[in-house]
Amino acid sequence: MKKIIFIFFAICMLGSCSLFLEKPDTTGTVDQNAVFSTAKNAGSALMSCYRNVLRHGWPGGMGIGHCTFGAMSGEIGRGYSWHASYIISQQGLSVNGCDGSDAGADSYANSWAFIRQCWLVNENIDKVEDVSDGDKAVVKAETLGLIAYRYMGMFYRYGGVPIVRKSFSSTDDLTAPRASVKDVVDYICELCDAAYAVLPDKWDAANTGRLTKGAVLAIKARTLLFAARPLFNSATPYIDNGEHNDLVCYGNYDKERWKAVIDANEAVLSWAVDAGVELLNTGGAGEGQPNPNAFDDYAKATSVPSNPEIILAYKLGQQQGWEPLVNYLCCSAHQTTSRFDTDANGVLTNHLEKYYAADGSEVSWPKIGETVPHAGGEWTTKVLSLEPRAHADIKFGGFDSDNNPGDYQWQNAGWNRGGYAADKGKASSFPDPINDEKGCGERTKFFYHAGSRTWCEPPLFRLAETYMNLAEAYNEYGNSAKALENLNKVHNRAGLPAITETDQTKLRAIIQREDAIEFFCENHRYFDAKHWKLPDIGNGICGGPMRMLQFNIKNDDAATWPYAAKWVESWWDSVVYNSYWSDAMLLEPLPQTEVNKGTTVQNPGYTK
């Protein structure tokens, strides 16, 4: 096929069905024969599949209209009252959805619409005359990989879902029931294996962002990871679902599922060597030693488009203005179109306290219930002591952004932290929270050296995830030495001394903490916490008390910027709201409209 310029098209060219069990829309404005008459048109159709499928879970691709998963997993604040995260924090997940979704925090219907798009391309690409047979085979492999990606997302959201092996027409039987957890895992692996056999190891620069062998290996590896975790890898479901328990768990625990995770992730590492994909660690430190270039390496890995650590990213392109990915990920003052979308999403203390000090030790933060606020100077000391990832992720109150030094719009003065000016001298307010949910600071992740760039390319798979998956799997399989070897690849890259703990339970908690830090706001924590059924998930992760640091501001305007020591008079921690939690929320609900048709079984614990 002629080189396809990687520009996504916003329109769906091939029609779709609004819900899986409804008749497909066959009245689209673009005729399929026209779409598949030329390589250019077919390329546009393929790129539309990429745009729609890979956006799953990111702003504009969640089903809900406002927020990110970080606002529902103890990372950042819940947002404003019209945000889905705010509604869910108050009421929980709903079978009828909220803020634009058809149920829970997703769009079940969109998954089927976009899977149908992929199948239509797969089934019709052979009609295109000006494309070689070899290139047609690659396009088919890409669609299989995209279908696997969307199934992977549905799998860890819902458990078992219907298995679709073609595009539906208006004459097909559309009553396919949900398949078991096992069958869905097997199907995703089948799709990945078929795509892997054909896809290239890497693409040239003009096609960066398209699926590679490594990308489908990563999809398979993550799928198997969730299959091995306690939510699914269990003899008993999290809530009994009667005769339908196989939709929400395997029905047995099998340690060998962790071996499958190991094999799948080792395959990703083997591919990465020849593909030029690597964990960014330029410090030249020896094995197990802290990386002296930790800040730059981590910041580049999470922010710089097409950097060597990326296996697959969402290639949004240079979008400005009203774009959900921009509105909910970019907190810079450069982004003026919709700053209100991020103003109430300050970083929670629940997340802040997970970071290590730069020397690997623990950091002591204010506690709820203290009777005396902390002195302002201590705030400066604490922030400066934190590990490099904290400084790449957060612009702390009273500090400029380390990610973009010298740019006024990324400095403290440019972030309207003066909103705190109204709270100057309110020492008497302690310990009550100030009604301004900025927390300890704003997010700067994804925007290292961004300058005026407000768009980003969210990483879908980084090689750091592969190492963390291996750390987790080796620990569960009983090989602490290999677990530590892989964990320390990521931990040392972050500039921290090696972890040496070998007790399985303690090491598990350390690995989970590392995941929470390394993948802050990368859509990991919301699902990781659920599939590990973490005991504190309802007490400060997805539910329970959500805390933000509060600050008294000095009255001396001349001594405010940019020095935090001169800005903060006192500070403390406070519960700013409590989030709703129910164990039913370990999986997302399916739309009640689907259940009402009599074929789809609802996940346990949800009612109309």
N, C-alpha and C positions, 0 to 999 in steps of 0.2 A: 504494500500500500504506500502511496505517496506519504511523505512525512506529514504528520498531523500536528499543526501548531496547537499547543496545549492551552486553548482558550475554551472555557466552559460556556455553554449556552443555557440561559436561565429557563427557556421554555422546554417543556416536555414534548418532543416531536412526535411521539409514537402513541399517544393516548394512554389511558390508564383506567383502572377501576377504583372506585372510591373506597370500597371495602373488599376484602378477599372473597367473601361469599356472594358478592353481587355480580351481576352481569358486567363484563368489561365494556368500556366505552368504545364503540366501533365507529363513532361519528366524528373522529378527530379531523382537524382542518388540513392535516398533511397526509397525503396518500402514501401508503407504504411503498408502492411501486416507485413513486417519485423519490422517496427517501433513499431507497437502495438502487437508484439508477446510476449514481456516480460515486466515486471514492470520496469526493468532498462532502456530499450529503451524508453518506454513511459514517464518515469520520465525525461529523457534527453530532450524529445520533449516538455514537460511542462516547464522545466527550460529555454529552448530556447524562449518560449513565454514570460516568465518573463523578460528575458534579453532584448528582442526587444520592448515589449510594454512599460515597465516602464522607458525606457531611453528617452522617448518622451520629447523633449525640452531641454535636456542636451547635452553637447558636444558629438558628435558621434551619436546623436539621433535627431538632429534638421533638417536634410536634407541639411543644409549648412555645409560647410567643416571646417570653422574657426570661432571662437568667442563664446560668450555666450549672452543671452538676456540682461544681464547687460550692454553690450556695445551698446545696442540700446534703452536704457530706462533711460539715464541720470545718470547712476550709475558709470560706468567706461568708459575709452577711447575707441575709435572706432577701435583700432588696426592698423595693417599695411595695405598697399594698396591691398594686395591679400586676406584680410579677408572679409568675407561676410558683417560684420558690417560696415566696411569702405565703401564698395560698396553701401550698402543700405543707409548709412548716406549721401552719395553724390547724389544718384539717386532715392531713395525710393524703395518700394517693386515692384517686376516685375512679370507679368504673366508668364514669361519664366524662372524665377528663376535666381540664380547666385551662383557661388561657390559650385556647386553640387546639389542645390535644384531644384525641378521641378517647383516651384513657391514660391514667397514670402520668408519667413524665415523658411519654413517647407518642409517636403516631404509628399505630399498628397498620393502619390502612396504607400509609406511605411506603412501608416496607414492601408490601405486595405490589403496589403500583410500580416501584422502581425495579423490583425483581422481574416483573413482566417486561419492562423496558429492556432489560438485559437479555431476556430470552428472545425477544423480538429481533434484536440485533444478531444474536447467535443463530437464529433460524433463517434469517434473511440475507446475511452477508454474502452467501454464495451467489446471490443474484447480481452482485456488482461486477460488471465486466472489466473495469479497468483496475482490478486488484488481483495480484498474483495469488495462487493457491496457498503458498507459504504464508503470505500476509493475512489471508482469510483465516488460516488456522490459528494465527496469533491472536486475531481479534476474538475468535471464539474462546480461546483460552482466557483472554482478559475478561470476557463476560462471565465465565465460570468463576474466576477469582473474585469478581465483584459480587456475584450472587453469594459466594461463600462468606465474604465480608459482612454482607447484610444479614445473612443467617447467623453468623457468629454473634452479632449484636442482639438479634432477637433471642438467641439461645440463652445468653446470660441475663437478659431482661425477663423472659417469660418461661424458660424451660422448654418443654416440648411444643413444637408448632407444626402446622401442616407442611408436608414435603411436596414441593412443586418442581416438576421436571420439564416444563414447557410453558409457553405462553398460552393463556386460556382464550378461547373464542366464545362467542355467544351461544354456541351449541354444546359446549362441554358441560360435564357434570361438575358443579362447583361446590360439592358438599364434602370435600376432603376433611377428615377429622384431624385433630392434633396427633402428631407422632410422638413416640416416647423420647425421653432424654437420650437414651442410647442410640435410637435411630437417627436423631438429628445430628448427634456428634459424628456418627458414621457417614452421614450424607455430606457434612461439611468437609470431612477428611477426604471423601471421594472426589468432591469438586476441586479441592486443593491439589490432590495428586494428579488429576487430569490436567489442570492448568499448569502445574509445575513441569510436566513432560514437554510442554511446547514453549512456554515463555522464555525470554532471554534472561541471562544473568543480570544484565544492565542495559540501559538505553543510552543513546547519545543525548547531547545537551538539548536538542530540539524537542525531545520527547520525555524529558525529565518529569516524573510524576506518574508515569504509567506503571502498571504492575510488572514486577519482575519475579523470578523464581524465589528470591528472598522474601518478597512481600507475601506470597501465598504460603511459604513455609512459616512465616510469622503469624499469619491468620490461623493456620493449623495448630501452631504451638500455643497460642493464647486460648483457642477453643479447648484443647486438651487440658490446659491449666485449670480452667473453670470446671471442666468435667471431673478433675481430681480433687477439687476443694470440697470441704465438708457439706456444703449445701446440697450438692448433687451426689457426691460419693458417700452415700449413707444408706444404711438398711432401713431407716425410717425417715419419712418426710418431715419438714419443719412444722407443718400442720397436716394432719391426716386428710387425705383426699379420696378415701375409700378405694373404689376399684380403679381410680385414675392416678394412683400414687406414682406410676411410672412416668407421668408427665412432669413431675417435679423432683424426682430423684431416681437413682439407679435401682434401689431396692436392696443394695448390698454395698459393703465397703470392700474395695479391692486396692491393696497397696500398689499393685502393678500399674494402676492408672498413673501413679507418680513416675514410674519408669518410662511410660509413654511420653510424659511431659519432658523428661530428660532427653530422650532420643530426639524428639521434635526440635527442642531448642539447641541441642548440639548440632543438628543439621543446619540450623540458621547460622551458627558460628562458622561452620565449614564453608557454607556459601559465601559468607562475608569476606573471607580471606581473599578469594579470587575476584570478588566484586568491588574491592576497594572500600568496603564499609568497615568502620572501626570506631571503637569507643575513643572519643577525643581525650587524650591525656598527653599533652605536649611538654610536661614538666621534666621529663627525663628521670623521674624518680625510679628507684629499684622496686622490685616486686614487694608489695605490702607496705610501701612507704607513701606518705602524703604527697600529693601532687602540688608543687608550688605555684602552678598556673591554674589552680582549681577554678577561680572565678571566671576567667576568660573561657576556659574549656567548657564548663557547664553552661555558661550563658550562650556561647556559640551553638552548642548542641541543641539547645531548646529554642533558639531564636533565628539563627541565620539560615535563610532558605537554601536547600540542597547541600547542607553541610555533610561531611563524611559519616556522621553517626546516623543519619536518617535512612531508614529502610523504606518508609512510605510516609508522605505528608499530604495534607489537603491543599491543593494548589489553587487557592482562591484567586490569585492575581492581584494586581494593584488597585483594589477597590477603595473608594473613598465615600464619604457621605453616609447615607442611610443603608448600612449593611450590618446585619446582626453580629457577625464575627467581629467587626470593628467596634460596634457599640458595647459589646459585653466583654471583650478581651483587652481593648486599649483604654487605659485609664489616663493617658497623657492629656495635658492641656492642649496639645495639638488637635485632639479630637473634640471638637466643639459642637458637632451636630447633635449628639445625644449623650452628653456627659452625665445627665441624671440617671442613665441606666447603670452606671458604675459607682455613683456617689455613695450609695447605701450598701455597697459590697466590700467594705473594708475587711482586712484580714482578721480573722477571729483568733483570740488567745488560744482556743482549742487547737489550732494548727501551729501557731507561733511556738508553743512550748515543746514541739517535737524536734525543732532544730537543736543541733549540738553547738557547744562553744567551738571556736576555731581549733582548740587543742584537743577536741574530742570529749571533753568533760560535759557535765550537765550544767544547765543554766537555771538559776533559781528566779522564778517570776512571782509577782504579787499573788496572793491567795484570796479567794472569796472569804469574807468574814473577818478580815484584818480590820483593826480599829484605827490604824494610823496610816495615812497615805505615804508613799515612798517619795524621797527627795528627788528633785528634778535632775540633779547631776548623776544620779544612779541610772536614769534612763539612757543617758549618753554612754555610760560605761557598758551597760548591757548590750546595746546595739552594736557597739564597736567590737564586742567580744564574740559576736556570732560567726558561725561558719560561712564560707563564701556563697553557698546556695541561697542563704537567707537574703543576702545583699543583692543577688541577681533576681530574686523573686519579688522583693518588696522595696518600695520607697518608704522608709520609716518616717513617721511624723517628726519634723524638725530637721530632717536630713534631706540632702539632694539625692536624686537617683544615681546609684553607682553605675547603672547600665548606660546612662547617657550623660556623662559629665560635660559641663559647659553649656548645655542647651537649656535656656531659661524655661521652656515649656515642660521640661522634666525636672526642674529644680523645685525645691519646697515652695518658694514664693510663687511659682507659676501654677501651683496645684490648688490654689484657693484654700490652703490650710487656715487661712485667715478666718474661715468659717468658725474656727474656734475662738476668734477674737471676742465673740459675744459671751464667751464663758470665762473671760479673764477675772481672776480674783474670786472665783466661786469655791473657795476652799470649804465653805459650809455645806456644799452639795455632797461631799463625801459621806457615805459610800454610795449614794444614788447615782445611777448612770446618767451621763449627759445624752440628750436625745439627738445624737449625731453619729450615725453608725459608720464612722471611718476606721474604727479600731486602731491597731498599731500602725497602720499605713495602707498605702494603695499597692496594687499589683504592678510589677514591671516585667514579669516573665513574658517571653516571646518577643521582647522589644530591645534586645541588646544592640546598642549603637544604631538605633532605629532613626534617630533624628525626627524629621517630620513624617516619617512613614507611619501611618495608622493601621495599615493592614499587616497581617502576618500569615504564615503558613503553618497551621497547627500540626505538630508531629503526631502521626497515627501510630507509627512504630519506630522506636529508637533502639539501637543495639543495647543501650543500658537496660531496657526491659528484658532482653534475652538473658543477660547475666543475672538479673534479679529473679527471673523465672527459674533459672537453674539453681540459684541459691535456695529458693523455696522448695523446689522439688527434691534436690539432694538431701536437704534437711529432713523432709518427710520420709524419704526412702532410707534414712538412717546413715547417711554418709556426711558427717559434719565437716570433714576435711574439705571435700569438694564444695560443700555449701559455703564455707568460709572463703575458699579461693574465689568463687564467683561473686559473693557479696562484697569482698574487699576490692574487687575491680572497680565497683561503683563508689564504694565508701572512700577508698584512697584517692580516686579521681576527684572527689569532692574536697580534697585537702585534709582528710582526717586520718588519724592513725588506725592501723588494722584492728578489726574486731577479732577477739580470740575465744569467745564463749563457745563451748561445745555441747552444753546441755540442750537437748532438742526443744523443750518448751521455752526456755529463755531465748534461745537463738531464733525461734519462730517469731517471738515478739520483736526482736531486734530487726529481723528482715521486714516485718510488716511496718515497722516505724520507718525503715529506710525507703520502702515503697512510698509511704505517705509523703516523705520529704522530696524524694527525687522526682516524683510525678505530680507534684502540687499543680492543681488546675489542668491536668491533662486527661481528665475523665477516668481516672483509675480508682480513686478512693471510694466513690459512691458504690461501685460494684465489688471492689475488694473487700470492703467491710461487710457487705451482705453475704458474700459467698464464703467468708470465713466465719460467718455468724458470730462476730466479735461480741464478747459478753457486755461490753460497754457501748454497743451500737446505739442504744436508746438513752445513753447518758453522756452525750456530748459529741457524738459523731453524726449520725443521721437524725437523731432525736435527742431530747433533753435540753439542759441548759447550754445556751450559746453565749460565750463571753467575749467582751471586747475591752481593751485597755481604755481608760478614761484619763484625760489630762486637764490639769489646771494650768492656765496660761498666765504668764507674768503680765503685769500692767505696763511694763516698760516697752513701748512700741519700738523705740530706737534699738533695742537690744534683742529683737525677735529673730530676724533673719540673718544668715541661714543657720545659726548655731543652736542646736537643740538644747545645749546647756543653758543658754540664755532665754530660751523659749518656754521651757517646761518648769513650772514651779513645783508641781507635785503630780503624782500619777498613781493609778490603782487599777485593779481588775473589777469588772462588774458583769453580772448576768444581764444581757440586754433583751433577751427573749427566750422562751422555751419552745422547742420544736416537738411536734407530735410524732409518736412512734408506735407502730404495731408490728408484730412479727409477720403479719400478712404481707407487709411491705418488703420482705426479703426478695420477693419477685414482684414484677409489675402486674397490674390487673389487665385483662383483655377488655376491649370495649363491650359494654353491656349490649349494644346493638348487635354485636356478633353472637353473643351468648343467647340472645333472644331468638335467634334463628333455629336453635335446637340441635346444632351439630357441634359447636365449639364449647368445650368445658372450661369454666372459669377457674382461675387459680384459687387455692383455698384461702379462706379468711375474708374474702370480699363479698359484700352484699350489694344489692341494687341501691 
